Amino acid sequence: MLLTDVDRFIIPTAVIDRTDTALREAGRRGAEKFVLWTGHVVGRVFTAATAYVPDQVPHRLPDGVCVTVDGDALHGLNKWLYEHQQTLAVQVHSHPTRAYHSDTDDTYPIVTQRGGLSLVVPNFAAAGIRGSGTALYRLSGSGWHRQRGWTARRLLVLDGEAPRNGAAI
């Protein structure tokens, strides 16, 4: 099944909590972090099973921060996906301020399958994924596109229910 056929991504609370913890721990050190949501596609629904944290290196640059995941870590991810019979569908990472897809995010994604999602969490995830300002993007043949409002809420279901009022996605 292709991710382009998926119209709902369900993310259980345990996956969200592990992701928030990893992003916040890195944020306390002033660093970005990548967490990858892997799981299974059944019909038109992807259900996350794992918050996979690849080996990565944070960087402080004159114009900001970033994180890199090297080739060995990507190979380890692909091997892990094969061994666990899971699909990589969503990449999540934090930004130090507002959430948006930077040129670097567009050019060097970890999720490369069309239909995959990229979730960007602001303020080093201080308020978590469910906090205000989180941004959701979906990959198409022409690049990453912001998902907003009802479309985003229908597409990404956090812990089995739609986000409450005030949620950014």
FENCOR-V998517 format. One record per backbone hydrogen bond with DSSP energy under -1.0 kcal/mol. CO is the residue of the C=O (numbers start at 0). NH is the residue of the N-H. E is the energy in kcal/mol with one decimal. If there is no record, write none. Layout:
# FENCOR-V998517
co = (CO/CO)
nh = (NH/NH)
e = (E/E)
This chain:
# FENCOR-V998517
co = (1/2/7/8/9/10/11/12/13/14/15/16/17/18/19/20/21/22/23/25/25/26/32/34/35/36/36/37/37/38/39/41/43/43/44/45/46/49/51/56/58/60/63/65/67/69/70/71/72/73/74/75/76/77/78/79/80/86/88/89/90/91/92/94/96/101/102/103/112/115/116/117/118/119/120/121/122/127/130/134/135/136/137/138/139/142/144/147/148/149/150/151/154/156/157/163)
nh = (4/5/45/156/47/158/15/16/17/18/19/20/21/22/23/24/25/26/27/28/30/29/93/91/51/88/89/48/49/86/46/44/6/7/41/9/39/37/35/67/65/63/60/58/56/73/74/75/76/77/78/79/80/81/82/83/85/38/116/36/118/34/120/123/122/105/106/107/115/138/90/136/92/134/94/124/125/130/133/119/146/117/144/114/142/139/137/151/152/153/154/155/8/10/160/166)
e = (-1.3/-1.0/-2.7/-3.1/-2.7/-4.1/-2.0/-3.1/-2.1/-2.0/-3.0/-2.3/-2.2/-2.7/-2.5/-2.4/-1.8/-2.3/-2.3/-1.3/-2.3/-2.0/-1.0/-2.9/-3.2/-2.0/-1.5/-3.4/-2.2/-2.8/-2.6/-1.8/-2.6/-1.1/-2.8/-3.3/-2.0/-2.1/-3.3/-2.4/-2.0/-1.6/-3.8/-3.3/-2.6/-2.1/-2.5/-2.4/-2.2/-2.4/-2.5/-2.5/-2.9/-2.1/-2.7/-2.2/-2.1/-1.9/-2.7/-3.1/-3.0/-2.8/-2.6/-3.4/-2.3/-2.3/-2.2/-2.7/-2.3/-2.4/-2.2/-2.4/-2.2/-2.6/-2.4/-1.8/-1.7/-1.4/-1.2/-2.8/-3.1/-2.3/-2.3/-3.1/-1.6/-2.8/-2.4/-1.3/-2.4/-2.5/-2.0/-2.7/-3.4/-3.0/-1.6/-2.0)
